[in-house]
Amino acid sequence: MSRGALLVLADGRFPAGGHAHSGGAEAAVGAGRVTGAASLEDFCRGRLHTTGLVAAAVAAAAALGVDPGELDAAADARTPSPALRTAARRLGRQLLRAARVAWPSGELDALAGRFPKGAHQPVVLGVTARAAGLGPADAAYCAAYESVSGPASATVRLLGLDPFDATGVLARLAPEVDAVVSRAVGAARGAVGEGVDALPAASAPLLEVGAEAHAGWAVRLFAT
Amino acid sequence: MHLGHSLSHGGPDAVSAGARRPDGARRALRIGLGGPVGSGKTATVAALCRILRDEVSLAVVTNDIYTREDAEFLLREAVLPPERITAVETGACPHTAIRDDISANLEAVEDLEDEVGPLDLILVESGGDNLTATFSKGLVDAQIFVIDVAGGDDIPRKGGPGVTTADLLVVNKTDLAPHVGSDLARMAADARAQRAHLPVVFQSLRGEDGVRDVAAWVRERLAAWTA
């Protein structure tokens, strides 16, 4: 694996559309559930062990070469909210565009041909990791970290939260990111032999419900 | 004109700065409109649509900051059929969506070409932002920066990437100049000094045909694009 390539892919400035999404933080702030650094940490911890774990496992499985079509269907089944399914495919399409320029590869071209309107973002992330010479753990790290870094940076904008406090939240969650990645990669290796049903299906109902409500807001800063 | 070649090596195009669509047809000319909040970008887009819609096939992408207000204004004014107007959500940062991470905007322009094309022209409007907000060359072929006389007549002198480098600088709301004490001659001289040979248009959309100079500039770009 190339640690340099991992840094490029994991960079929050990688131009793949993530900046327009809060990962449910805007809905949680609006509902009064996230009000400062402590409640942001709770929110991120919940997201990491549910959505984050699932995304990391799907990404790792894609990096291991599990069929993208099956993984896309598995991600659909694990995403009850139609708004989040639409957003995941849109982000997948945006990531694919950037990835095909950064790491040109036949597999990425084939994915674009098969899913012209986008596959779930973690699926694209895993195939991108393969194209970049990265492994399943790298793909899982990108997905797991993104599941908490997105809400943290969005909350800085939404609440005027002290950016050092928000970064402190991410630093405190780092050991849990390691643990989630380890679980995700184990499940992904299982999926290679047993199929996608071996992938985790942890879900955070309030994230799904909040996303549906948020999609109906007339005034909002973030797309999700 | 930006005629960058595709880096793809098979399958659908990875990037869309190239002048051709995947089927080989010429894609639409893409013109960006940026500038500070309230300077008259949406009004200029609306006026351009009214004057150009019978001449060319066109569509609009808006980048609002926190609502779909600009898109809804264009819909309400019925300057184009609704399927020709797309709003991109920008996560509180329009300048990111038009410059640093253009993926959502590229999708919007490609989807418009797929769904209502063939198109000759797509106007990409930025949400109101600051004087440093400019469009990526990967997204637009040319850009218009819109300021207004009421925002302060020292803006051309202060410069900044929008004022200095935009392909066309529009100084809007000239009818307000006497009421806000703005010196149009000074603004024109400052703009000339900042922009060398790049063009500047002074306009008021209050008057009949107020957008004609900008429309003429757009027609020139279209002629060069299709030449």
Interface residues (C-beta under 8 A of the other chain):
Chain A: R13 P15 A16 G17 G18 H19 A20 H21 S22 R90 R93 Q94 R97 A98 R100 V101 P104 G106 L108 D109 A110 A112 G113 P116 A154 R157 A218 V219 R220 L221 F222 A223
Chain B: L7 S8 H9 G10 G11 P12 A14 V15 I65 Y66 T67 R68 E89 T90 G91 A92 C93 T96 A97 D100 D101 I102 S103 A104 L106 E107
